[in-house]
Amino acid sequence: MSSKQEKPDHVDTLSFPQVTDLNRPFWEGCADGRLFLQFCEKCMKFQWYPRPLCIRCGRANLQWKESLGRGIVYSFTIVRFPVQTYRNPVYFKSEFPYAVGLVELEEKVRIYARITECNLSELRIGMRVDLTFVKLTDALSFPAFRPASDK
Amino acid sequence: QYGTTVEQIGKIAVEQRKNALRNPLAYMKKELTIDDYLSSKLISDPIKLLDCCLPVNQGLGLVIANPKMAKRITDKPVYLVRFEERDAYYHGDIMTPDITYTGIADASRAIFQGEKKMSIRDMDFAQIYDDYCIAVIMQLEDLGFCEKGKGGEFVETHSVAFDGDLPVNTGGGQLSSGQPGLAGGFVPVVEAVMQLRREGGNRQVRNAKKGCVTGIGGLAYGRNVMMTSVGVLSSSNEDINR
């Protein structure tokens, strides 16, 4: 269901995300190649990004459930230039141009993520995508998506 | 989602540049053609270079006072007669909203469809926070000048130059006059005040008596802009919302 890509260059120039008690299940899941989303048993709905309470009813005690990892591209952009060259990590130099998608998962939440393993000119709103991961270090991977394999 | 074309979006850049050429304080001094716009380089698809506002150094200021005091210090006071703000707005489902709507739609509804009589058609101009051309089109829709999704058509069939059907960003806006960092929000406000004080020089909107101003900023995750506000300014105190 998920795969990890070659470790990219200059990862040491990045600032890494802060792992907190709230988001730990997500980051540990990523390191394991799995995407976990919060789920509220009362609303019977998912939410993303991790929050302390259910965004709909305010309940605490949210569960973490694994996503099926399937979705569609709701929107996307192709980043071609750094925003501010003087403070941009060297890591990104070899990444441009890259695609960032707003992916709507079957769980009915949307997540920003890279769209990889894809010819940029083939990107389309509505295209089906499958979850994958980009590995930065042994401890840190982040979710990405690639065009769905079943056509 | 709606078939808005690059030519329609580019017209915003072209028309606002026309306005800027009549603004002595605007940064850009050269004419802009639609071909210049269409051939400008992609920054982050589909945003091109000429979709983006210009970072500039600029200082903007207003003197704000209650109406009684204002009359003592100027013979041309401008009144803020309506104001609404909406933050973290989303349209539809909270996790899967339609992100083509901004909070401007909700703020505008409160102002123009509320009890105290005022119509969007009463606006002699619209000074719209223009960090990107598409933001202007989205806000023209949300303000109610046209339906959601018809902003491109609206721009194609109307002139938004200072002397057009609906003057928009009559000083050139942040796209052509410049965006002084976080003070960018004052660009539309100061231009509106100048127009209502008849200080618009040779970009003066004729008979300008009232107009709307918008502010937008920030990005809420998975939504449109985070902070939005709509204000109506008038040269008459008769419209004050009591």
Interface residues (C-beta under 8 A of the other chain):
Chain A: K45 F46 Q47 W48 Y49 I55 R56 Y74 S75 T77 I78 V79 R80 F81 L102 E104 K108 V109 R110 I111 Y112
Chain B: L42 I43 S44 D45 P46 I47 D93 I94 M95 T96 I99 Y221 G222
